[in-house]
Amino acid sequence: MGLIVAGMIHDENPFVDSPDQRDPVRRFRGRLAAPVTLVTAGSGAEATGLTVSSLNVVEGDPGVVQLVVGPTTDLWDVAKESAAFVIHILGKSDRHLAEVFAGLRPSPGGVFAGLELTPSEHGPVIDRLANRAHCRFLDRYELGYSGIVTGEIEAVDAAGLTDPLLYFRGSYRSLG
Protein backbone atom coordinates (compact mmCIF):
# COMPACT_ATOMS: atom_id res chain seq x y z
CA MET A 1 0.00 0.00 0.00
CA GLY A 2 1.29 3.43 -0.90
CA LEU A 3 1.34 6.69 1.05
CA ILE A 4 -1.60 9.02 0.38
CA VAL A 5 -0.52 12.66 0.04
CA ALA A 6 -2.96 15.37 -1.10
CA GLY A 7 -5.26 12.78 -2.68
CA MET A 8 -2.49 11.01 -4.60
CA ILE A 9 -0.97 7.61 -3.81
CA HIS A 10 2.81 7.34 -3.79
CA ASP A 11 4.88 4.16 -3.53
CA GLU A 12 7.48 6.10 -1.55
CA ASN A 13 7.22 8.95 0.93
CA PRO A 14 7.78 12.15 -1.11
CA PHE A 15 8.92 14.02 2.02
CA VAL A 16 11.89 11.74 2.82
CA ASP A 17 15.31 13.32 2.31
CA SER A 18 17.49 11.83 -0.39
CA PRO A 19 20.07 9.31 0.97
CA ASP A 20 22.96 11.81 0.74
CA GLN A 21 21.01 14.33 2.90
CA ARG A 22 19.95 11.95 5.69
CA ASP A 23 21.40 12.19 9.18
CA PRO A 24 24.07 9.45 9.43
CA VAL A 25 23.33 8.83 13.13
CA ARG A 26 19.64 8.34 12.37
CA ARG A 27 20.57 5.97 9.51
CA PHE A 28 22.80 3.96 11.87
CA ARG A 29 20.05 3.78 14.52
CA GLY A 30 17.60 2.63 11.84
CA ARG A 31 19.73 -0.45 11.23
CA LEU A 32 19.31 -1.61 14.82
CA ALA A 33 16.19 -3.74 15.29
CA ALA A 34 14.29 -2.34 18.28
CA PRO A 35 11.41 -3.69 20.36
CA VAL A 36 8.12 -1.82 20.06
CA THR A 37 6.50 -0.91 23.36
CA LEU A 38 3.62 1.20 24.60
CA VAL A 39 4.41 3.30 27.63
CA THR A 40 1.45 4.54 29.67
CA ALA A 41 1.30 6.94 32.60
CA GLY A 42 -1.18 8.99 34.61
CA SER A 43 -4.80 8.36 35.43
CA GLY A 44 -8.25 9.58 34.49
CA ALA A 45 -8.27 12.51 32.08
CA GLU A 46 -4.49 12.87 32.54
CA ALA A 47 -3.73 9.33 31.32
CA THR A 48 -1.47 9.20 28.28
CA GLY A 49 0.50 6.71 26.25
CA LEU A 50 3.21 6.66 23.61
CA THR A 51 4.84 4.13 21.32
CA VAL A 52 8.51 3.83 22.33
CA SER A 53 11.09 1.71 20.54
CA SER A 54 14.26 3.27 21.92
CA LEU A 55 14.84 1.91 25.38
CA ASN A 56 17.48 0.29 27.49
CA VAL A 57 16.86 -2.20 30.31
CA VAL A 58 19.63 -2.50 32.88
CA GLU A 59 19.62 -5.54 35.16
CA GLY A 60 20.34 -5.00 38.82
CA ASP A 61 18.71 -4.80 42.20
CA PRO A 62 16.64 -2.87 41.38
CA GLY A 63 16.47 -3.07 37.59
CA VAL A 64 16.37 0.23 35.74
CA VAL A 65 14.95 1.27 32.39
CA GLN A 66 15.82 4.27 30.22
CA LEU A 67 13.34 5.46 27.59
CA VAL A 68 14.14 7.84 24.76
CA VAL A 69 11.14 10.18 24.69
CA GLY A 70 10.56 13.53 23.07
CA PRO A 71 10.39 16.38 25.59
CA THR A 72 7.34 17.79 23.79
CA THR A 73 5.26 14.62 24.27
CA ASP A 74 2.56 14.29 26.91
CA LEU A 75 4.39 11.26 28.31
CA TRP A 76 7.45 13.41 29.13
CA ASP A 77 5.40 15.49 31.58
CA VAL A 78 2.85 12.95 32.81
CA ALA A 79 5.48 10.35 33.74
CA LYS A 80 7.20 12.93 35.94
CA GLU A 81 3.96 14.32 37.44
CA SER A 82 2.53 10.87 38.23
CA ALA A 83 5.97 9.56 39.29
CA ALA A 84 5.36 6.24 37.53
CA PHE A 85 4.74 4.50 34.19
CA VAL A 86 4.02 1.09 32.65
CA ILE A 87 5.93 -0.37 29.69
CA HIS A 88 3.92 -2.86 27.59
CA ILE A 89 5.73 -5.07 25.05
CA LEU A 90 3.88 -5.45 21.74
CA GLY A 91 3.54 -8.62 19.72
CA LYS A 92 3.35 -9.04 15.95
CA SER A 93 -0.44 -8.65 15.97
CA ASP A 94 -0.30 -5.28 17.79
CA ARG A 95 0.88 -3.09 14.90
CA HIS A 96 -2.43 -1.18 14.92
CA LEU A 97 -1.88 -0.20 18.57
CA ALA A 98 1.69 0.89 17.83
CA GLU A 99 0.44 3.16 15.06
CA VAL A 100 -2.36 4.63 17.22
CA PHE A 101 -0.07 5.43 20.15
CA ALA A 102 2.58 6.83 17.76
CA GLY A 103 -0.01 9.23 16.32
CA LEU A 104 0.16 7.60 12.89
CA ARG A 105 -3.41 6.27 12.90
CA PRO A 106 -6.49 8.14 14.12
CA SER A 107 -8.30 6.89 17.20
CA PRO A 108 -11.64 8.64 17.73
CA GLY A 109 -12.12 9.01 21.47
CA GLY A 110 -8.38 8.95 22.22
CA VAL A 111 -5.61 6.35 22.24
CA PHE A 112 -7.27 4.28 24.97
CA ALA A 113 -10.68 4.11 23.22
CA GLY A 114 -11.97 0.55 22.99
CA LEU A 115 -9.19 -0.94 25.13
CA GLU A 116 -9.82 -2.86 28.32
CA LEU A 117 -7.74 -1.11 30.97
CA THR A 118 -6.94 -1.73 34.61
CA PRO A 119 -5.89 1.33 36.62
CA SER A 120 -2.71 0.86 38.65
CA GLU A 121 -0.45 3.00 40.79
CA HIS A 122 1.99 3.07 37.85
CA GLY A 123 -0.52 4.06 35.18
CA PRO A 124 -3.07 2.44 32.89
CA VAL A 125 -2.47 -1.27 32.27
CA ILE A 126 -3.64 -2.49 28.86
CA ASP A 127 -5.13 -5.85 29.83
CA ARG A 128 -4.45 -7.74 26.60
CA LEU A 129 -0.73 -6.89 26.64
CA ALA A 130 0.52 -9.44 29.18
CA ASN A 131 4.24 -8.59 29.06
CA ARG A 132 4.93 -5.41 30.99
CA ALA A 133 7.13 -3.63 33.51
CA HIS A 134 5.71 -1.37 36.22
CA CYS A 135 8.18 1.45 36.87
CA ARG A 136 8.73 4.23 39.40
CA PHE A 137 9.92 7.48 37.78
CA LEU A 138 13.47 8.41 38.79
CA ASP A 139 14.62 11.21 36.51
CA ARG A 140 14.45 12.82 33.10
CA TYR A 141 16.82 15.00 31.13
CA GLU A 142 17.10 16.31 27.62
CA LEU A 143 19.78 14.77 25.43
CA GLY A 144 20.29 15.45 21.74
CA TYR A 145 16.96 16.02 20.00
CA SER A 146 15.14 13.86 22.55
CA GLY A 147 15.25 13.15 26.24
CA ILE A 148 15.86 10.25 28.59
CA VAL A 149 13.24 9.15 31.11
CA THR A 150 14.68 6.82 33.74
CA GLY A 151 12.63 4.54 35.95
CA GLU A 152 13.14 1.83 38.54
CA ILE A 153 11.45 -1.44 37.64
CA GLU A 154 9.23 -2.37 40.60
CA ALA A 155 7.36 -5.33 39.10
CA VAL A 156 7.35 -7.39 35.91
CA ASP A 157 4.58 -9.41 34.29
CA ALA A 158 5.99 -11.94 31.81
CA ALA A 159 3.90 -14.24 29.64
CA GLY A 160 4.56 -16.26 26.50
CA LEU A 161 5.76 -14.01 23.70
CA THR A 162 7.34 -15.70 20.69
CA ASP A 163 6.94 -13.08 17.96
CA PRO A 164 7.46 -9.50 19.21
CA LEU A 165 6.78 -6.45 17.09
CA LEU A 166 10.04 -4.82 16.00
CA TYR A 167 10.97 -1.50 14.43
CA PHE A 168 13.63 -1.70 11.72
CA ARG A 169 14.60 0.79 9.01
CA GLY A 170 11.48 2.88 9.40
CA SER A 171 8.83 0.17 9.53
CA TYR A 172 7.27 -2.39 11.83
CA ARG A 173 8.45 -5.97 11.38
CA SER A 174 8.26 -9.31 13.16
CA LEU A 175 10.59 -12.24 13.62
CA GLY A 176 8.31 -14.56 11.65
C-alpha positions in Angstrom: 0.0 0.0 0.0 1.3 3.4 -0.9 1.3 6.7 1.1 -1.6 9.0 0.4 -0.5 12.7 0.0 -3.0 15.4 -1.1 -5.3 12.8 -2.7 -2.5 11.0 -4.6 -1.0 7.6 -3.8 2.8 7.3 -3.8 4.9 4.2 -3.5 7.5 6.1 -1.5 7.2 9.0 0.9 7.8 12.1 -1.1 8.9 14.0 2.0 11.9 11.7 2.8 15.3 13.3 2.3 17.5 11.8 -0.4 20.1 9.3 1.0 23.0 11.8 0.7 21.0 14.3 2.9 20.0 12.0 5.7 21.4 12.2 9.2 24.1 9.4 9.4 23.3 8.8 13.1 19.6 8.3 12.4 20.6 6.0 9.5 22.8 4.0 11.9 20.1 3.8 14.5 17.6 2.6 11.8 19.7 -0.5 11.2 19.3 -1.6 14.8 16.2 -3.7 15.3 14.3 -2.3 18.3 11.4 -3.7 20.4 8.1 -1.8 20.1 6.5 -0.9 23.4 3.6 1.2 24.6 4.4 3.3 27.6 1.4 4.5 29.7 1.3 6.9 32.6 -1.2 9.0 34.6 -4.8 8.4 35.4 -8.3 9.6 34.5 -8.3 12.5 32.1 -4.5 12.9 32.5 -3.7 9.3 31.3 -1.5 9.2 28.3 0.5 6.7 26.2 3.2 6.7 23.6 4.8 4.1 21.3 8.5 3.8 22.3 11.1 1.7 20.5 14.3 3.3 21.9 14.8 1.9 25.4 17.5 0.3 27.5 16.9 -2.2 30.3 19.6 -2.5 32.9 19.6 -5.5 35.2 20.3 -5.0 38.8 18.7 -4.8 42.2 16.6 -2.9 41.4 16.5 -3.1 37.6 16.4 0.2 35.7 14.9 1.3 32.4 15.8 4.3 30.2 13.3 5.5 27.6 14.1 7.8 24.8 11.1 10.2 24.7 10.6 13.5 23.1 10.4 16.4 25.6 7.3 17.8 23.8 5.3 14.6 24.3 2.6 14.3 26.9 4.4 11.3 28.3 7.5 13.4 29.1 5.4 15.5 31.6 2.8 12.9 32.8 5.5 10.4 33.7 7.2 12.9 35.9 4.0 14.3 37.4 2.5 10.9 38.2 6.0 9.6 39.3 5.4 6.2 37.5 4.7 4.5 34.2 4.0 1.1 32.7 5.9 -0.4 29.7 3.9 -2.9 27.6 5.7 -5.1 25.0 3.9 -5.4 21.7 3.5 -8.6 19.7 3.4 -9.0 16.0 -0.4 -8.7 16.0 -0.3 -5.3 17.8 0.9 -3.1 14.9 -2.4 -1.2 14.9 -1.9 -0.2 18.6 1.7 0.9 17.8 0.4 3.2 15.1 -2.4 4.6 17.2 -0.1 5.4 20.2 2.6 6.8 17.8 0.0 9.2 16.3 0.2 7.6 12.9 -3.4 6.3 12.9 -6.5 8.1 14.1 -8.3 6.9 17.2 -11.6 8.6 17.7 -12.1 9.0 21.5 -8.4 8.9 22.2 -5.6 6.3 22.2 -7.3 4.3 25.0 -10.7 4.1 23.2 -12.0 0.5 23.0 -9.2 -0.9 25.1 -9.8 -2.9 28.3 -7.7 -1.1 31.0 -6.9 -1.7 34.6 -5.9 1.3 36.6 -2.7 0.9 38.6 -0.4 3.0 40.8 2.0 3.1 37.8 -0.5 4.1 35.2 -3.1 2.4 32.9 -2.5 -1.3 32.3 -3.6 -2.5 28.9 -5.1 -5.8 29.8 -4.5 -7.7 26.6 -0.7 -6.9 26.6 0.5 -9.4 29.2 4.2 -8.6 29.1 4.9 -5.4 31.0 7.1 -3.6 33.5 5.7 -1.4 36.2 8.2 1.4 36.9 8.7 4.2 39.4 9.9 7.5 37.8 13.5 8.4 38.8 14.6 11.2 36.5 14.4 12.8 33.1 16.8 15.0 31.1 17.1 16.3 27.6 19.8 14.8 25.4 20.3 15.5 21.7 17.0 16.0 20.0 15.1 13.9 22.6 15.3 13.1 26.2 15.9 10.2 28.6 13.2 9.1 31.1 14.7 6.8 33.7 12.6 4.5 35.9 13.1 1.8 38.5 11.4 -1.4 37.6 9.2 -2.4 40.6 7.4 -5.3 39.1 7.4 -7.4 35.9 4.6 -9.4 34.3 6.0 -11.9 31.8 3.9 -14.2 29.6 4.6 -16.3 26.5 5.8 -14.0 23.7 7.3 -15.7 20.7 6.9 -13.1 18.0 7.5 -9.5 19.2 6.8 -6.4 17.1 10.0 -4.8 16.0 11.0 -1.5 14.4 13.6 -1.7 11.7 14.6 0.8 9.0 11.5 2.9 9.4 8.8 0.2 9.5 7.3 -2.4 11.8 8.4 -6.0 11.4 8.3 -9.3 13.2 10.6 -12.2 13.6 8.3 -14.6 11.6 
